[in-house]
Amino acid sequence: MSKQNTVFPSAKKYVANHILIPAGFVKGRGLFARHTNGQFHGVEFQASKYGGEYFVNVAFHYDFVPAITPLRKGLRPKYTEFSLLDFMLQTRLETLMAPGYPSSWQYSERTEKVEEQMEENTKNAIAVLDAFGARWKDPADFLRTVTPELIQENLQMLAAGKGPRPVEVAIGPWIFDYFDFSCCLALIAVHLGQLPLARSYLEIAKPISDQYSAKFLAELAVQFGL
């Protein structure tokens, strides 16, 4: 194995030991995750399949909401077993940084240089998650930001190929699956005791569900009295 092939995992181990673990993160399923203030946060260093560069992903979820994709299969994994796509929201770090922040990072055989830039990435990722975690500390505030009407408007603009889309304007350039996101929002509303609002979010998911997903929605509605 060439030195270049060992630099990336070595740098990840370095930032894990020196920054991520002291900040409350643990090594999970392909990413680092932490449980803090009723939320799950994720940081992932994604190596390019072509080698020589990596990307940084961040993710956000509430701790009382199960991961929807595993839940469809009857599974409720711990947050340390979440994949990036199990989180309610995820995106590349650069989309949440100031313009000009690199979208990818190179690595070569210079271990110290990679550790230095990955240390910067890690501190930036934690700062971003801290900021959004504080902004969305109260899940009721999150629901007031992402209303059913806003999601419906977003879907209409998406179908028409128009922008900027209102959800992105409201919460930033996070990536989400519309079906899973609507289910997550419904379960947040259930947690807050707002059952009519929860039903409104599930209604959004119905037109974008296949037969298997429609069955899951029906089971979810029965389970939570919707």
SULKAKA-V863680 format. One record per backbone hydrogen bond with DSSP energy under -1.0 kcal/mol. CO is the residue of the C=O (numbers start at 1). NH is the residue of the N-H. If there is no record, write none. Layout:
# SULKAKA-V863680
co:CO nh:NH
co:CO nh:NH
This chain:
# SULKAKA-V863680
co:3 nh:6
co:3 nh:7
co:6 nh:10
co:7 nh:11
co:8 nh:12
co:9 nh:13
co:10 nh:14
co:11 nh:15
co:12 nh:16
co:13 nh:17
co:14 nh:18
co:15 nh:19
co:15 nh:20
co:16 nh:21
co:19 nh:23
co:20 nh:25
co:21 nh:24
co:26 nh:33
co:28 nh:30
co:31 nh:28
co:32 nh:43
co:33 nh:26
co:34 nh:41
co:36 nh:39
co:38 nh:63
co:39 nh:36
co:40 nh:61
co:41 nh:34
co:42 nh:59
co:43 nh:32
co:44 nh:57
co:46 nh:55
co:48 nh:51
co:52 nh:107
co:53 nh:48
co:54 nh:105
co:55 nh:46
co:56 nh:93
co:57 nh:44
co:58 nh:91
co:59 nh:42
co:60 nh:89
co:61 nh:40
co:62 nh:65
co:67 nh:71
co:68 nh:72
co:70 nh:73
co:70 nh:75
co:71 nh:74
co:78 nh:81
co:79 nh:82
co:83 nh:86
co:84 nh:87
co:89 nh:60
co:90 nh:175
co:91 nh:58
co:92 nh:95
co:93 nh:96
co:94 nh:97
co:98 nh:101
co:105 nh:54
co:109 nh:111
co:110 nh:114
co:111 nh:115
co:112 nh:116
co:113 nh:117
co:114 nh:118
co:115 nh:119
co:116 nh:120
co:117 nh:121
co:118 nh:122
co:119 nh:123
co:120 nh:124
co:121 nh:125
co:122 nh:126
co:123 nh:127
co:124 nh:128
co:125 nh:129
co:126 nh:130
co:127 nh:131
co:128 nh:132
co:129 nh:133
co:130 nh:134
co:131 nh:135
co:132 nh:136
co:134 nh:137
co:138 nh:141
co:138 nh:142
co:139 nh:143
co:140 nh:144
co:141 nh:145
co:142 nh:146
co:147 nh:151
co:148 nh:152
co:149 nh:153
co:150 nh:154
co:151 nh:155
co:152 nh:156
co:153 nh:157
co:154 nh:158
co:155 nh:159
co:156 nh:160
co:157 nh:162
co:165 nh:169
co:166 nh:170
co:167 nh:171
co:168 nh:172
co:172 nh:174
co:175 nh:90
co:177 nh:181
co:178 nh:182
co:179 nh:183
co:180 nh:184
co:181 nh:185
co:182 nh:186
co:183 nh:187
co:184 nh:188
co:185 nh:189
co:186 nh:190
co:187 nh:191
co:188 nh:192
co:189 nh:194
co:190 nh:193
co:194 nh:198
co:195 nh:199
co:196 nh:200
co:197 nh:201
co:198 nh:202
co:199 nh:203
co:200 nh:204
co:201 nh:205
co:202 nh:206
co:206 nh:209
co:210 nh:214
co:211 nh:215
co:212 nh:216
co:213 nh:217
co:214 nh:218
co:215 nh:219
co:216 nh:220
co:217 nh:221
co:218 nh:222
co:219 nh:223
co:220 nh:224
co:221 nh:226
co:222 nh:225
